[in-house]
Amino acid sequence: MEEERMDQDGADLRDVMSRLAFEIGTLVKQEADLARCELAEKAQLAKGGAARIGTGGAFVLVGTFTLAIAAVLGLTLILMQWMSPIAAAALSAVAVGLILGATGYLLMKRGGERLSPARLVPRRTLESIKEDARWARKQV
């Protein structure tokens, strides 16, 4: 009688463990589906934001060109007091081009430094993973 009861308890425990494993698998799948839906929703929001950034960038570019032309014309008017109009226009265009080019170069250089692979390494996450691995080794 006692042996039958132990067999039944073992079978019940196996059923419970099997059911638990199945439920955990279902839960993980549902969480992954939820994350996938949430990411798709966020991607749609990002898409709209990226389109606005692109449009804004185009307007900024047009504005920059307009200001550059105005700077060239203004500098040409000033330099025409000392030289011919053609020479003044050429010198103005070169001066404004050099200033804008140097500014753009410096901005790109600094931006490139910030995007270097060494700066993009997720150091805190790596340290956390190493700490978890050390803890797991101690537990074994």
VOBA-1610 file (N, C-alpha, C; in pm, whole numbers, padded with zeros to 5 digits, always signed):
BEGIN
Met+00082-00119+00000Met+00000+00000+00000Met+00088+00127+00000Glu+00186+00124+00090Glu+00278+00240+00100Glu+00354+00260-00030Glu+00393+00148-00095Glu+00468+00156-00221Glu+00382+00216-00333Glu+00254+00179-00337Glu+00163+00235-00438Glu+00146+00384-00419Arg+00138+00424-00291Arg+00122+00565-00261Arg+00246+00644-00303Met+00365+00591-00282Met+00488+00658-00321Met+00498+00668-00474Asp+00456+00560-00543Asp+00455+00564-00689Asp+00359+00671-00739Gln+00243+00680-00675Gln+00143+00780-00716Gln+00195+00921-00688Asp+00260+00941-00572Asp+00317+01072-00540Asp+00426+01108-00639Gly+00508+01011-00679Gly+00613+01035-00779Gly+00554+01071-00913Ala+00447+01001-00950Ala+00380+01031-01078Ala+00317+01170-01072Asp+00256+01206-00957Asp+00196+01338-00943Asp+00304+01446-00952Leu+00419+01421-00890Leu+00528+01518-00894Leu+00580+01534-01037Arg+00591+01422-01109Arg+00634+01430-01249Arg+00533+01509-01331Asp+00406+01486-01307Asp+00302+01562-01379Asp+00311+01711-01348Val+00330+01742-01221Val+00341+01883-01181Val+00463+01947-01245Met+00577+01877-01242Met+00700+01931-01301Met+00686+01946-01452Ser+00623+01849-01515Ser+00601+01856-01660Ser+00511+01974-01693Arg+00405+01989-01616Arg+00312+02101-01638Arg+00382+02235-01614Leu+00466+02240-01509Leu+00540+02362-01478Leu+00635+02398-01593Ala+00706+02301-01646Ala+00797+02326-01758Ala+00719+02377-01879Phe+00603+02316-01905Phe+00520+02360-02017Phe+00473+02504-01997Glu+00426+02535-01875Glu+00377+02670-01845Glu+00488+02774-01856Ile+00608+02739-01811Ile+00721+02832-01821Ile+00754+02857-01968Gly+00753+02753-02048Gly+00777+02769-02191Gly+00672+02859-02255Thr+00546+02839-02217Thr+00438+02922-02270Thr+00456+03067-02227Leu+00492+03087-02102Leu+00514+03222-02050Leu+00627+03292-02126Val+00736+03223-02148Val+00850+03281-02221Val+00808+03318-02363Lys+00731+03230-02427Lys+00684+03258-02564Lys+00592+03381-02565Gln+00503+03390-02467Gln+00412+03504-02462Gln+00488+03634-02436Glu+00589+03628-02349Glu+00670+03747-02323Glu+00746+03789-02448Ala+00797+03693-02523Ala+00868+03725-02647Ala+00772+03787-02749Asp+00649+03734-02758Asp+00549+03791-02849Asp+00514+03934-02808Leu+00500+03957-02678Leu+00470+04090-02629Leu+00584+04186-02662Ala+00707+04143-02641Ala+00823+04227-02672Ala+00829+04258-02821Arg+00799+04159-02905Arg+00800+04178-03051Arg+00695+04281-03091Cys+00575+04272-03035Cys+00468+04369-03066Cys+00507+04508-03019Glu+00564+04516-02900Glu+00602+04646-02846Glu+00713+04709-02930Leu+00809+04629-02972Leu+00917+04681-03056Leu+00864+04728-03192Ala+00768+04656-03247Ala+00709+04698-03375Ala+00638+04832-03359Glu+00570+04849-03247Glu+00502+04975-03218Glu+00604+05089-03206Lys+00712+05063-03133Lys+00816+05165-03116Lys+00885+05196-03249Ala+00899+05096-03334Ala+00963+05118-03464Ala+00878+05212-03549Gln+00747+05200-03541Gln+00659+05291-03616Gln+00675+05434-03566Leu+00686+05450-03435Leu+00707+05584-03380Leu+00842+05640-03425Ala+00944+05556-03423Ala+01078+05600-03465Ala+01079+05637-03613Lys+01003+05563-03692Lys+00997+05590-03836Lys+00942+05731-03861Gly+00837+05767-03792Gly+00780+05901-03806Gly+00878+06007-03759Gly+00947+05981-03648Gly+01047+06076-03599Gly+01162+06091-03695Ala+01206+05982-03754Ala+01317+05987-03850Ala+01278+06067-03974Ala+01156+06053-04018Ala+01109+06129-04134Ala+01110+06279-04104Arg+01067+06315-03984Arg+01068+06456-03946Arg+01210+06509-03934Ile+01301+06428-03881Ile+01441+06470-03871Ile+01499+06491-04010Gly+01469+06402-04102Gly+01518+06416-04239Gly+01465+06542-04306Thr+01337+06569-04289Thr+01278+06689-04346Thr+01338+06814-04283Gly+01354+06811-04152Gly+01416+06924-04083Gly+01559+06945-04129Gly+01632+06836-04151Gly+01769+06846-04200Gly+01775+06910-04337Ala+01680+06878-04422Ala+01676+06939-04555Ala+01654+07089-04545Phe+01564+07132-04456Phe+01541+07275-04438Phe+01664+07345-04380Val+01731+07279-04287Val+01853+07336-04230Val+01959+07353-04338Leu+01970+07254-04426Leu+02067+07262-04535Leu+02037+07379-04629Val+01911+07394-04664Val+01872+07506-04751Val+01900+07638-04681Gly+01869+07646-04552Gly+01897+07768-04476Gly+02046+07799-04469Thr+02127+07695-04452Thr+02272+07714-04447Thr+02324+07765-04581Phe+02275+07708-04690Phe+02315+07756-04823Phe+02276+07903-04841Thr+02156+07938-04798Thr+02109+08076-04812Thr+02197+08171-04731Leu+02231+08132-04609Leu+02318+08217-04527Leu+02459+08225-04585Ala+02507+08117-04642Ala+02640+08120-04704Ala+02640+08215-04824Ile+02536+08211-04903Ile+02526+08302-05018Ile+02520+08447-04970Ala+02442+08470-04864Ala+02432+08606-04810Ala+02567+08652-04758Ala+02642+08563-04692Ala+02775+08599-04642Ala+02870+08633-04757Val+02864+08552-04863Val+02949+08580-04980Val+02913+08715-05041Leu+02784+08742-05059Leu+02741+08870-05118Leu+02780+08989-05029Gly+02759+08974-04899Gly+02794+09082-04807Gly+02943+09109-04805Leu+03023+09003-04800Leu+03168+09020-04801Leu+03216+09078-04934Thr+03150+09039-05042Thr+03184+09093-05174Thr+03162+09244-05179Leu+03050+09288-05123Leu+03021+09432-05120Leu+03127+09508-05041Ile+03171+09450-04932Ile+03273+09517-04851Ile+03407+09519-04926Leu+03446+09405-04984Leu+03577+09397-05052Leu+03582+09476-05182Met+03466+09507-05241Met+03464+09584-05367Met+03519+09726-05348Gln+03529+09770-05225Gln+03586+09902-05200Gln+03737+09905-05230Trp+03801+09786-05222Trp+03945+09780-05241Trp+03990+09703-05365Met+03898+09632-05429Met+03937+09551-05546Met+03822+09542-05645Ser+03848+09478-05758Ser+03745+09465-05862Ser+03633+09372-05812Pro+03512+09388-05868Pro+03399+09304-05825Pro+03425+09154-05843Ile+03491+09115-05952Ile+03517+08973-05976Ile+03613+08918-05870Ala+03720+08991-05843Ala+03816+08947-05741Ala+03751+08945-05604Ala+03669+09042-05573Ala+03600+09048-05444Ala+03506+08928-05429Ala+03432+08897-05535Ala+03340+08783-05530Ala+03416+08651-05512Ala+03526+08637-05584Ala+03605+08513-05574Ala+03664+08498-05434Leu+03724+08605-05383Leu+03784+08600-05250Leu+03678+08575-05142Ser+03563+08636-05156Ser+03453+08615-05061Ser+03408+08469-05061Ala+03391+08413-05179Ala+03347+08273-05189Ala+03450+08179-05127Val+03578+08206-05153Val+03684+08121-05095Val+03685+08134-04944Ala+03675+08256-04892Ala+03679+08278-04747Ala+03562+08209-04678Val+03442+08228-04729Val+03323+08165-04669Val+03332+08013-04682Gly+03377+07964-04796Gly+03393+07820-04816Gly+03493+07759-04719Leu+03605+07827-04698Leu+03705+07777-04603Leu+03652+07773-04460Ile+03580+07878-04421Ile+03524+07882-04285Ile+03422+07770-04266Leu+03330+07756-04361Leu+03229+07650-04350Leu+03293+07511-04357Gly+03390+07495-04446Gly+03458+07366-04459Gly+03533+07328-04332Ala+03605+07424-04273Ala+03679+07397-04149Ala+03584+07363-04035Thr+03473+07436-04027Thr+03375+07408-03922Thr+03316+07267-03939Gly+03280+07234-04062Gly+03227+07100-04090Gly+03327+06991-04059Tyr+03453+07013-04094Tyr+03558+06915-04067Tyr+03573+06891-03918Leu+03577+06999-03840Leu+03593+06984-03695Leu+03474+06912-03632Leu+03354+06945-03678Leu+03235+06876-03625Leu+03238+06727-03659Met+03276+06694-03781Met+03281+06553-03822Met+03391+06478-03745Lys+03503+06543-03724Lys+03614+06479-03652Lys+03572+06448-03509Arg+03511+06546-03443Arg+03466+06524-03304Arg+03356+06419-03298Gly+03266+06421-03394Gly+03160+06319-03398Gly+03217+06180-03421Gly+03317+06171-03508Gly+03382+06042-03534Gly+03452+05988-03411Glu+03512+06076-03333Glu+03577+06033-03209Glu+03475+05975-03112Arg+03359+06035-03107Arg+03255+05983-03017Arg+03198+05851-03064Leu+03213+05821-03192Leu+03161+05695-03245Leu+03268+05587-03255Ser+03383+05610-03199Ser+03488+05509-03207Ser+03442+05383-03134Pro+03481+05266-03184Pro+03437+05141-03123Pro+03469+05130-02974Ala+03581+05185-02931Ala+03618+05177-02790Ala+03518+05250-02701Arg+03459+05358-02751Arg+03364+05435-02672Arg+03224+05374-02673Leu+03198+05284-02769Leu+03063+05227-02782Leu+03047+05096-02707Val+03153+05047-02643Val+03146+04922-02569Val+03060+04944-02444Pro+02959+04859-02422Pro+02874+04874-02304Pro+02946+04825-02178Arg+03032+04907-02121Arg+03119+04866-02011Arg+03041+04821-01886Arg+02937+04893-01850Arg+02862+04855-01730Arg+02795+04718-01749Thr+02743+04693-01867Thr+02679+04564-01894Thr+02782+04452-01889Leu+02898+04474-01949Leu+03004+04373-01946Leu+03047+04344-01803Glu+03063+04448-01722Glu+03101+04427-01582Glu+02993+04349-01508Ser+02868+04380-01535Ser+02758+04308-01472Ser+02758+04161-01511Ile+02784+04133-01639Ile+02788+03994-01685Ile+02905+03920-01620Lys+03021+03986-01612Lys+03137+03923-01546Lys+03108+03895-01399Glu+03042+03989-01334Glu+03006+03970-01194Glu+02910+03854-01178Asp+02812+03844-01268Asp+02717+03731-01264Asp+02789+03599-01286Ala+02886+03596-01378Ala+02962+03474-01405Ala+03043+03434-01282Arg+03107+03534-01215Arg+03183+03503-01093Arg+03092+03447-00985Trp+02974+03507-00969Trp+02879+03459-00870Trp+02835+03317-00902Ala+02807+03290-01030Ala+02762+03156-01070Ala+02871+03052-01044Arg+02999+03089-01069Arg+03108+02994-01043Arg+03120+02963-00894Lys+03097+03062-00810Lys+03103+03040-00665Lys+02991+02948-00619Gln+02877+02954-00688Gln+02762+02874-00649Gln+02780+02727-00682Val+02864+02698-00783Val+02881+02559-00828Val+02978+02485-00743
//
